[in-house]
Amino acid sequence: MSHDSGGDSPAAGPVTAATERLIATAATLDDADLAASSLCPGWTRAHVLTHVARNADALSNLLSWARTGRENPMYVSAEARAADIEAGARRSGAEIVDDLHETADRFVRAVMEMPDDGWERQVRGGPAATGDPLPGRRVLWLRLRELEVHHVDLSTGYTPADWPSAFVRRALDETVRAFGRRDDVPAITLEVDGGGVEHLGAEAPVTVGGPPAALLGWLTGRSPGRDLRVQPAGPLPALPSWL
């Protein structure tokens, strides 16, 4: 399985389109809808949308770091990140939608201001810059992944089947490779419809097959996998958390 070698290209089109889709969904939710549970344990839809907005600012910080060379972490600390999300989740729907618009605009401006050499400059993700190093160009992919996955987490009808095929190809490729390096993932053979076979671990006793989006939804915990094939017949293997 492979993805387009230009997957980290600093083109903001997919991010802009995903942002517009998510904000359009958010704008349909009233305050009662926002207070309902999301697919993220312990979070309401308001928590998810607030997180998406704060993530835009956090990744804008990384773009600033890549542009200037001056360290600018995503969050001051994990505690500050959690407190901001909790406080923001108590706002009205109109305030949350406005926040999504404003933070998305700031992110796009940060993309537009990036010089060519900034896309290759190394930054660090995570609270207080405690994460692994990554090139500035990867920030666009991280933003797209947040938007697409958390749109599903709103549980409003946007499902893995709605994910753009280019996003699915790359996210599935990265997820399979990441799971293959982990000790807590059971041995599984994946049969990707139209995409060949992938192996997680050696001598896998179970084969799981289906469309790419359905497999990605299951691997990331965004789908129970009811539309997947299992051989030999039986329940799907239990998976650990995605990230």
C-alpha positions in Angstrom: 0.0 0.0 0.0 1.4 3.4 -0.8 0.2 7.0 -0.9 1.0 9.9 -3.2 4.6 11.0 -2.6 3.2 14.6 -2.5 1.1 13.8 0.5 2.9 16.5 2.6 2.7 19.1 -0.2 1.9 22.5 1.3 -1.4 22.8 -0.6 -4.2 23.8 1.7 -7.1 22.8 -0.6 -8.0 19.5 1.2 -7.8 21.2 4.6 -10.0 24.1 3.4 -12.6 21.6 2.0 -12.6 19.5 5.2 -13.0 22.6 7.3 -15.9 23.8 5.3 -17.7 20.4 5.6 -17.1 20.3 9.4 -18.3 23.9 10.0 -21.4 23.3 7.9 -22.2 20.4 10.2 -21.5 22.4 13.3 -23.8 25.2 12.1 -26.7 22.8 12.1 -26.4 21.9 15.8 -28.3 23.6 18.5 -27.2 23.9 22.1 -28.9 20.6 23.0 -27.2 18.8 20.1 -23.9 20.2 21.3 -24.4 18.9 24.8 -25.0 15.4 23.5 -22.2 12.8 23.7 -19.8 12.4 20.9 -17.8 9.3 19.8 -14.9 10.5 22.0 -15.4 9.0 25.5 -16.2 11.7 28.1 -16.6 14.4 25.5 -19.7 16.1 24.2 -19.9 17.4 20.6 -19.1 20.8 22.1 -15.8 19.4 23.5 -14.9 17.9 20.1 -15.6 21.2 18.2 -13.7 23.2 20.8 -10.8 20.8 20.5 -10.8 21.2 16.7 -10.7 25.0 17.1 -7.9 24.8 19.7 -6.0 22.4 17.4 -6.1 24.9 14.6 -4.4 27.5 16.9 -1.9 24.8 18.1 -0.9 23.8 14.6 -0.7 27.5 13.6 1.9 27.8 16.4 3.9 25.0 14.7 3.7 26.8 11.4 5.0 30.0 13.0 7.9 28.0 14.5 8.6 26.5 11.1 8.4 29.9 9.4 10.6 31.8 11.9 12.8 29.2 13.5 11.7 30.4 17.0 10.2 27.6 19.2 6.4 28.0 19.5 4.8 24.9 21.0 1.3 23.7 20.3 0.2 24.0 23.9 1.9 25.4 27.0 1.1 22.2 28.8 -1.3 19.2 28.7 -3.2 20.7 31.7 -3.7 24.0 29.9 -4.9 22.2 26.8 -7.5 20.2 28.8 -8.6 23.4 30.7 -9.1 25.3 27.4 -11.2 22.5 25.9 -13.4 22.2 29.1 -14.0 25.9 29.3 -14.7 26.2 25.6 -17.2 23.4 25.6 -19.5 25.5 27.9 -20.1 28.1 25.2 -23.1 28.6 22.9 -23.3 27.0 19.5 -22.9 30.4 17.8 -19.7 31.1 19.8 -18.3 27.8 18.9 -19.0 28.2 15.2 -17.5 31.7 15.2 -14.4 30.2 16.9 -14.1 27.5 14.3 -14.3 30.1 11.5 -11.7 32.5 13.2 -9.2 29.8 14.0 -9.5 28.2 10.5 -8.8 31.6 9.0 -5.7 32.1 11.2 -4.4 28.6 10.1 -4.9 29.5 6.4 -3.0 32.8 6.9 -0.2 30.9 8.6 0.0 28.5 5.6 0.0 31.4 3.1 2.9 33.2 5.0 5.2 30.1 5.0 8.3 30.5 2.9 9.5 27.5 0.9 12.3 26.6 3.2 9.9 26.7 6.2 8.1 23.6 5.1 11.3 21.6 5.7 12.3 23.1 9.0 11.9 20.7 12.0 9.5 21.4 14.8 8.1 19.4 17.6 4.5 18.6 18.4 2.8 17.9 21.7 2.4 20.0 24.8 5.5 22.1 25.6 7.1 20.7 22.5 7.6 17.3 24.0 6.6 15.3 20.9 8.7 13.8 18.1 10.3 16.1 15.5 8.5 16.6 12.3 9.0 18.9 9.2 6.7 21.9 8.9 5.1 20.4 5.8 3.6 17.6 7.9 1.5 20.1 9.8 -1.0 20.3 7.0 -1.5 16.6 7.1 -2.0 16.6 10.9 -4.7 19.3 10.5 -6.5 17.3 7.8 -6.5 14.2 9.9 -7.9 16.1 12.9 -10.7 17.5 10.7 -11.7 14.3 9.1 -11.6 12.1 12.1 -13.3 14.5 14.5 -16.0 15.2 12.0 -17.0 11.5 12.3 -16.7 11.8 16.1 -19.6 14.3 16.1 -21.9 11.4 15.2 -24.2 13.5 13.1 -24.2 11.3 10.0 -20.7 12.0 8.6 -19.1 8.5 8.6 -15.8 6.9 7.3 -17.6 6.2 4.0 -17.7 10.0 3.5 -13.9 10.4 3.9 -12.3 11.5 0.6 -10.4 8.6 -1.1 -7.1 10.4 -1.1 -7.4 10.9 2.7 -8.3 7.3 3.2 -5.4 6.0 1.1 -2.8 7.9 3.1 -4.4 7.5 6.5 -4.8 3.8 6.0 -1.2 3.4 4.9 0.1 5.3 7.9 -2.1 3.5 10.3 -1.1 0.1 9.1 2.6 1.0 9.3 2.2 2.4 12.8 0.2 -0.6 14.0 2.8 -2.9 12.5 5.5 -1.3 14.9 3.4 -1.8 18.0 3.5 -4.8 20.4 -0.1 -4.3 21.6 -1.8 -4.9 18.2 -2.9 -8.4 17.5 -1.6 -10.3 14.4 -4.1 -9.7 11.6 -4.0 -10.0 7.8 -5.9 -7.1 6.1 -7.4 -7.6 2.7 -8.0 -4.2 1.3 -10.6 -4.2 -1.5 -8.8 -3.0 -4.6 -5.5 -2.5 -2.6 -3.9 -5.8 -1.9 -3.0 -7.5 1.4 -1.3 -6.0 4.5 0.0 -8.0 7.5 0.0 -6.8 11.1 2.4 -9.2 12.9 3.5 -12.6 11.8 1.4 -15.8 11.3 -1.9 -13.9 11.7 -4.7 -16.3 12.6 -7.4 -13.9 11.4 -8.0 -12.1 8.1 -10.2 -9.0 8.0 -11.2 -7.6 4.7 -13.3 -4.8 3.2 -13.3 -1.4 1.5 -10.4 0.9 2.5 -12.6 3.4 4.3 -14.4 0.7 6.3 -11.0 -0.8 7.4 -9.7 2.6 8.3 -12.8 3.4 10.3 -12.4 0.2 12.3 -8.7 0.5 12.8 -9.1 4.0 14.2 -12.0 3.1 16.4 -14.5 5.2 14.4 -16.6 2.2 13.2 -17.5 -1.1 14.8 -16.6 -2.8 11.5 -20.0 -4.4 10.8 -19.4 -4.2 7.1 -16.1 -6.1 7.2 -15.3 -9.7 6.4 -13.7 -12.0 9.0 -12.1 -15.3 8.2 -12.4 -17.7 9.8 -15.9 -16.6 10.8 -16.1 -15.0 14.2 -15.8 -11.7 16.0 -13.4 -9.0 14.9 -10.1 -8.9 16.8 -10.0 -6.4 19.7 -7.8 -3.4 18.9 -5.9 -1.0 21.1 -6.4 2.8 20.9 -5.4 4.2 17.6 -3.0 7.0 18.7 
